[in-house]
Amino acid sequence: MSEPLPQPVPPYTEGLAAGVVRYQACETCGAWQPLQRHACRTCGSRQLAWRDAHGQATVYAVTEVFRAPTEAFQALVPYTLVLATLDDGPRVMGHAGPGIAIGDRVRAGVFHLDGQPLLRFSRI
């Protein structure tokens, strides 16, 4: 029996593994894409590229999680999740330290959980 083919690593996850937040943007009109796409949501162009974000953001929303979605997250409970608007435009979800509030300026970083890189914001 043959071994399963390795799955490609998405550019966003590959960026996190390298300590960088990546987002997709249109090379024709410059619009950032909220999710990985095959064509621009604004102009329809297929000329999309991955860009490295500068890493600074403003917190848009905050929530505290008290129930772990998987066993790997159990050690983190309770933990804070935020939606943060990157200075580059995209809004992303990531972990944050306790006490982070809406409107706080934060910097993106990465931590690893169960071998996976995850986005974490800390106050600037």
N, CA, C and O of each residue as an XYZ file, in Angstrom:
496
protein
N       0.833     -1.168      0.000
C       0.000      0.000      0.000
C       0.887      1.244      0.000
O       1.887      1.291      0.717
N       0.534      2.240     -0.789
C       1.355      3.435     -0.888
C       1.062      4.386      0.271
O      -0.022      4.371      0.855
N       2.050      5.206      0.582
C       1.889      6.194      1.652
C       1.040      7.355      1.145
O       1.086      7.680     -0.041
N       0.254      7.992      2.043
C      -0.542      9.148      1.611
C       0.367     10.302      1.186
O       1.456     10.482      1.732
N      -0.090     11.072      0.213
C       0.673     12.228     -0.247
C       0.663     13.309      0.831
O      -0.349     13.509      1.503
N       1.779     14.000      0.993
C       1.789     15.091      1.977
C       0.860     16.211      1.520
O       0.776     16.518      0.331
N       0.162     16.817      2.482
C      -0.747     17.907      2.177
C       0.046     19.212      2.077
O       0.934     19.456      2.894
N      -0.266     20.051      1.086
C       0.447     21.331      0.992
C       0.107     22.223      2.191
O      -1.006     22.181      2.715
N       1.063     23.011      2.603
C       0.851     23.929      3.724
C       0.341     25.251      3.148
O       1.006     25.846      2.300
N      -0.829     25.720      3.595
C      -1.341     26.998      3.091
C      -0.377     28.145      3.399
O       0.297     28.118      4.429
N      -0.299     29.160      2.518
C       0.626     30.279      2.740
C       0.437     30.981      4.082
O       1.415     31.421      4.686
N      -0.808     31.093      4.560
C      -1.043     31.746      5.851
C      -0.348     30.951      6.961
O       0.368     31.528      7.779
N      -0.553     29.650      6.993
C       0.043     28.790      8.020
C       1.558     28.745      7.874
O       2.282     28.748      8.870
N       2.032     28.702      6.648
C       3.470     28.729      6.387
C       4.083     30.020      6.943
O       5.173     30.001      7.515
N       3.377     31.134      6.769
C       3.845     32.407      7.312
C       3.914     32.384      8.830
O       4.905     32.819      9.417
N       2.853     31.873      9.473
C       2.872     31.793     10.936
C       4.051     30.964     11.429
O       4.700     31.319     12.414
N       4.326     29.858     10.739
C       5.454     29.001     11.132
C       6.773     29.771     11.059
O       7.722     29.466     11.781
N       6.821     30.783     10.168
C       8.014     31.612     10.031
C       7.930     32.881     10.890
O       8.829     33.721     10.853
N       6.837     33.013     11.669
C       6.680     34.168     12.541
C       6.102     35.395     11.868
O       6.277     36.512     12.355
N       5.402     35.198     10.733
C       4.869     36.309      9.953
C       3.375     36.087      9.692
O       2.948     34.966      9.417
N       2.586     37.162      9.780
C       1.173     37.097      9.406
C       1.094     37.436      7.918
O       1.574     38.485      7.488
N       0.491     36.552      7.143
C       0.350     36.774      5.704
C      -1.111     36.954      5.351
O      -2.006     36.408      5.996
N      -1.329     37.743      4.298
C      -2.677     37.928      3.769
C      -2.590     38.010      2.256
O      -1.542     38.336      1.697
N      -3.683     37.716      1.612
C      -3.728     37.730      0.162
C      -4.266     39.087     -0.308
O      -5.214     39.619      0.270
N      -3.654     39.639     -1.360
C      -4.089     40.928     -1.897
C      -4.059     40.887     -3.417
O      -3.299     40.128     -4.019
N      -4.895     41.712     -4.022
C      -4.987     41.801     -5.472
C      -3.861     42.687     -5.995
O      -3.643     43.789     -5.492
N      -3.147     42.198     -7.009
C      -2.083     42.993     -7.600
C      -2.618     43.999     -8.616
O      -1.883     44.880     -9.061
N      -3.896     43.872     -8.987
C      -4.493     44.804     -9.940
C      -5.059     46.030     -9.232
O      -4.741     47.161     -9.599
N      -5.908     45.809     -8.202
C      -6.550     46.947     -7.527
C      -6.046     47.179     -6.105
O      -6.351     48.211     -5.507
N      -5.280     46.238     -5.555
C      -4.719     46.399     -4.212
C      -5.605     45.928     -3.070
O      -5.183     45.974     -1.915
N      -6.831     45.474     -3.362
C      -7.755     45.055     -2.300
C      -7.248     43.795     -1.610
O      -6.816     42.844     -2.262
N      -7.306     43.803     -0.266
C      -6.954     42.591      0.472
C      -8.145     41.638      0.439
O      -9.291     42.061      0.292
N      -7.860     40.364      0.575
C      -8.897     39.341      0.506
C      -9.128     38.764      1.897
O      -8.160     38.419      2.575
N     -10.391     38.646      2.352
C     -10.651     38.164      3.705
C     -10.325     36.683      3.897
O     -10.047     36.251      5.015
N     -10.357     35.919      2.838
C      -9.994     34.498      2.862
C      -9.202     34.219      1.597
O      -9.212     35.029      0.670
N      -8.516     33.082      1.547
C      -7.788     32.732      0.328
C      -8.782     32.589     -0.816
O      -9.789     31.892     -0.690
N      -8.496     33.248     -1.926
C      -9.411     33.269     -3.064
C      -8.674     32.955     -4.359
O      -7.444     32.956     -4.414
N      -9.461     32.686     -5.402
C      -8.913     32.473     -6.736
C      -9.053     33.727     -7.587
O      -8.372     33.864     -8.603
N      -9.939     34.651     -7.179
C     -10.150     35.909     -7.889
C     -10.461     36.996     -6.866
O     -11.011     36.721     -5.799
N     -10.106     38.222     -7.200
C     -10.320     39.360     -6.298
C     -11.800     39.600     -6.042
O     -12.608     39.580     -6.971
N     -12.149     39.824     -4.801
C     -13.542     40.079     -4.430
C     -14.003     41.451     -4.892
O     -15.206     41.706     -4.949
N     -13.065     42.346     -5.227
C     -13.407     43.703     -5.627
C     -13.470     43.869     -7.145
O     -14.457     44.374     -7.679
N     -12.406     43.440     -7.840
C     -12.346     43.689     -9.285
C     -12.408     42.424    -10.139
O     -12.520     42.514    -11.361
N     -12.336     41.256     -9.519
C     -12.420     39.998    -10.257
C     -11.107     39.518    -10.857
O     -11.067     38.452    -11.472
N     -10.034     40.283    -10.691
C      -8.741     39.894    -11.234
C      -8.259     38.586    -10.599
O      -8.540     38.298     -9.436
N      -7.534     37.811    -11.389
C      -6.938     36.571    -10.863
C      -5.479     36.786    -10.465
O      -4.772     35.832    -10.140
N      -5.038     38.026    -10.492
C      -3.660     38.366    -10.140
C      -3.575     38.634     -8.634
O      -3.539     39.784     -8.198
N      -3.545     37.556     -7.852
C      -3.489     37.665     -6.396
C      -2.115     37.235     -5.898
O      -1.483     36.351     -6.476
N      -1.667     37.861     -4.835
C      -0.362     37.527     -4.260
C      -0.464     37.554     -2.738
O      -1.322     38.230     -2.171
N       0.420     36.813     -2.094
C       0.494     36.807     -0.633
C       1.481     37.872     -0.194
O       2.571     37.994     -0.754
N       1.088     38.643      0.815
C       1.934     39.700      1.371
C       2.154     39.449      2.855
O       1.313     38.868      3.539
N       3.296     39.899      3.330
C       3.588     39.834      4.768
C       3.061     41.107      5.420
O       3.382     42.212      4.983
N       2.259     40.951      6.457
C       1.729     42.104      7.196
C       2.836     42.710      8.050
O       3.806     42.037      8.399
N       2.680     43.979      8.377
C       3.650     44.647      9.244
C       3.526     44.192     10.691
O       4.458     44.351     11.480
N       2.367     43.623     11.041
C       2.217     42.996     12.352
C       1.568     43.829     13.436
O       1.329     43.319     14.530
N       1.273     45.097     13.172
C       0.595     45.900     14.187
C      -0.882     46.001     13.832
O      -1.260     45.987     12.660
N      -1.721     46.105     14.885
C      -3.167     46.068     14.675
C      -3.878     46.792     15.809
O      -3.273     47.161     16.816
N      -5.185     46.985     15.617
C      -6.062     47.541     16.638
C      -7.129     46.509     16.958
O      -7.739     45.942     16.051
N      -7.359     46.262     18.245
C      -8.341     45.255     18.654
C      -9.750     45.750     18.339
O     -10.141     46.850     18.730
N     -10.496     44.923     17.630
C     -11.865     45.228     17.213
C     -12.900     44.577     18.138
O     -13.940     45.173     18.419
N     -12.620     43.364     18.607
C     -13.542     42.630     19.480
C     -12.742     41.682     20.362
O     -11.652     41.245     19.993
N     -13.296     41.367     21.533
C     -12.629     40.497     22.509
C     -13.644     39.521     23.085
O     -14.797     39.880     23.327
N     -13.208     38.286     23.301
C     -14.050     37.314     24.011
C     -13.166     36.400     24.853
O     -12.000     36.174     24.532
N     -13.732     35.888     25.919
C     -13.039     34.927     26.776
C     -13.621     33.546     26.509
O     -14.840     33.379     26.457
N     -12.752     32.561     26.342
C     -13.176     31.194     26.059
C     -12.979     30.360     27.317
O     -11.886     30.315     27.881
N     -14.060     29.694     27.752
C     -14.008     28.885     28.968
C     -14.169     27.396     28.696
O     -14.005     26.582     29.605
N     -14.488     27.025     27.451
C     -14.608     25.613     27.073
C     -13.669     25.337     25.914
O     -13.796     25.928     24.842
N     -12.744     24.451     26.136
C     -11.763     24.131     25.097
C     -12.423     23.386     23.940
O     -13.198     22.456     24.165
N     -12.119     23.793     22.684
C     -12.705     23.091     21.543
C     -12.099     21.709     21.331
O     -12.738     20.829     20.755
N     -10.867     21.519     21.796
C     -10.208     20.209     21.712
C      -9.394     19.995     22.985
O      -9.194     20.922     23.771
N      -8.942     18.796     23.173
C      -8.139     18.469     24.359
C      -6.847     19.287     24.402
O      -6.381     19.645     25.483
N      -6.268     19.584     23.242
C      -5.018     20.341     23.199
C      -5.181     21.733     23.811
O      -4.236     22.260     24.399
N      -6.366     22.334     23.680
C      -6.604     23.677     24.206
C      -6.972     23.683     25.683
O      -7.037     24.754     26.287
N      -7.213     22.528     26.278
C      -7.653     22.440     27.668
C      -6.700     23.154     28.625
O      -7.143     23.791     29.580
N      -5.399     23.052     28.376
C      -4.418     23.681     29.266
C      -4.469     25.212     29.203
O      -3.970     25.879     30.109
N      -5.060     25.773     28.155
C      -5.133     27.228     27.994
C      -6.354     27.857     28.664
O      -6.357     29.054     28.948
N      -7.381     27.063     28.915
C      -8.658     27.575     29.421
C      -8.477     28.183     30.810
O      -7.804     27.580     31.646
N      -9.057     29.364     31.091
C      -9.713     30.252     30.140
C      -8.669     31.023     29.330
O      -7.571     31.293     29.816
N      -9.024     31.375     28.087
C      -8.116     32.156     27.259
C      -8.894     33.218     26.494
O     -10.114     33.140     26.351
N      -8.159     34.208     26.006
C      -8.752     35.346     25.313
C      -8.538     35.209     23.812
O      -7.436     34.902     23.357
N      -9.601     35.438     23.049
C      -9.512     35.539     21.593
C      -9.910     36.954     21.202
O     -10.796     37.553     21.811
N      -9.244     37.481     20.177
C      -9.575     38.814     19.687
C      -9.739     38.803     18.178
O      -9.159     37.973     17.477
N     -10.536     39.734     17.696
C     -10.515     40.113     16.289
C      -9.709     41.393     16.258
O     -10.006     42.338     16.989
N      -8.688     41.430     15.415
C      -7.834     42.608     15.332
C      -7.721     43.049     13.880
O      -7.533     42.228     12.982
N      -7.837     44.332     13.662
C      -7.706     44.883     12.319
C      -6.248     45.276     12.108
O      -5.741     46.206     12.735
N      -5.586     44.548     11.210
C      -4.192     44.841     10.913
C      -4.075     46.221     10.276
O      -4.977     46.650      9.557
N      -2.982     46.911     10.533
C      -2.753     48.207      9.901
C      -2.751     48.084      8.380
O      -3.008     49.057      7.672
N      -2.462     46.883      7.882
C      -2.459     46.621      6.436
C      -3.872     46.474      5.870
O      -4.048     46.468      4.651
N      -4.889     46.356      6.744
C      -6.274     46.272      6.280
C      -7.064     45.067      6.746
O      -8.167     45.236      7.266
N      -6.541     43.838      6.581
C      -7.332     42.659      6.953
C      -7.651     42.592      8.442
O      -6.905     43.103      9.278
N      -8.760     41.958      8.751
C      -9.145     41.684     10.135
C      -8.933     40.191     10.367
O      -9.422     39.364      9.597
N      -8.209     39.847     11.419
C      -7.880     38.456     11.711
C      -8.220     38.111     13.156
O      -8.318     38.988     14.014
N      -8.397     36.814     13.407
C      -8.651     36.335     14.761
C      -7.374     35.720     15.312
O      -6.638     35.035     14.602
N      -7.126     35.978     16.593
C      -5.965     35.387     17.229
C      -6.131     35.374     18.738
O      -7.079     35.940     19.281
N      -5.208     34.729     19.390
C      -5.184     34.691     20.850
C      -4.603     36.002     21.360
O      -3.936     36.726     20.621
N      -4.858     36.299     22.621
C      -4.290     37.492     23.267
C      -4.196     37.231     24.759
O      -4.855     36.340     25.294
N      -3.370     38.019     25.414
C      -3.240     37.898     26.851
C      -4.457     38.462     27.559
O      -5.214     39.232     26.966
N      -4.659     38.093     28.814
C      -5.788     38.644     29.571
C      -5.648     40.159     29.705
O      -4.540     40.694     29.762
N      -6.785     40.832     29.754
C      -6.774     42.278     29.943
C      -6.748     43.090     28.662
O      -6.849     44.315     28.711
N      -6.616     42.443     27.529
C      -6.662     43.162     26.245
C      -8.087     43.683     26.061
O      -9.054     42.978     26.353
N      -8.212     44.924     25.574
C      -9.527     45.549     25.424
C      -9.724     46.082     24.011
O      -8.763     46.313     23.277
N     -10.972     46.271     23.648
C     -11.305     46.858     22.351
C     -10.606     48.211     22.246
O     -10.627     49.009     23.183
N      -9.991     48.454     21.099
C      -9.278     49.700     20.853
C      -7.801     49.656     21.179
O      -7.060     50.552     20.773
N      -7.343     48.631     21.907
C      -5.916     48.518     22.233
C      -5.093     48.324     20.964
O      -5.520     47.669     20.013
N      -3.904     48.911     20.981
C      -2.944     48.666     19.906
C      -2.139     47.435     20.285
O      -1.658     47.320     21.413
N      -1.993     46.514     19.335
C      -1.334     45.240     19.601
C      -0.344     44.909     18.485
O      -0.383     45.479     17.394
N       0.544     43.968     18.801
C       1.523     43.465     17.841
C       1.321     41.958     17.711
O       1.124     41.255     18.702
N       1.374     41.483     16.483
C       1.195     40.055     16.214
C       2.452     39.271     16.564
O       3.576     39.730     16.357
N       2.231     38.091     17.092
C       3.294     37.146     17.377
C       2.753     35.749     17.153
O       1.608     35.582     16.731
N       3.555     34.762     17.428
C       3.158     33.373     17.181
C       3.523     32.525     18.391
O       4.569     32.725     19.009
N       2.651     31.574     18.724
C       3.001     30.542     19.699
C       2.588     29.209     19.095
O       1.806     29.162     18.146
N       3.109     28.145     19.642
C       2.813     26.812     19.112
C       2.011     26.007     20.132
O       2.310     26.002     21.326
N       1.002     25.340     19.630
C       0.171     24.470     20.458
C      -0.020     23.168     19.712
O      -0.519     23.153     18.586
N       0.369     22.096     20.329
C       0.224     20.774     19.722
C       0.899     20.727     18.344
O       0.406     20.088     17.414
N       2.041     21.420     18.238
C       2.809     21.406     16.999
C       2.312     22.345     15.915
O       2.874     22.369     14.820
N       1.266     23.121     16.195
C       0.703     24.033     15.199
C       0.990     25.488     15.581
O       0.817     25.867     16.740
N       1.429     26.306     14.615
C       1.623     27.725     14.924
C       0.277     28.441     14.994
O      -0.579     28.254     14.130
N       0.098     29.259     16.027
C      -1.138     30.021     16.207
C      -0.800     31.494     16.427
O       0.234     31.827     17.007
N      -1.673     32.355     15.963
C      -1.485     33.797     16.080
C      -1.805     34.255     17.504
O      -2.808     33.847     18.089
N      -0.927     35.117     18.055
C      -1.159     35.686     19.381
C      -0.781     37.171     19.342
O       0.269     37.553     18.824
N      -1.664     37.987     19.902
C      -1.417     39.425     19.957
C      -1.015     39.833     21.357
O      -1.517     39.294     22.344
N      -0.107     40.788     21.434
C       0.273     41.360     22.726
C       0.199     42.882     22.603
O       0.412     43.454     21.533
N      -0.107     43.512     23.727
C      -0.244     44.965     23.760
C       1.088     45.631     23.411
O       2.151     45.185     23.844
N       1.015     46.691     22.634
C       2.231     47.441     22.265
C       2.605     48.347     23.435
O       3.595     49.076     23.360
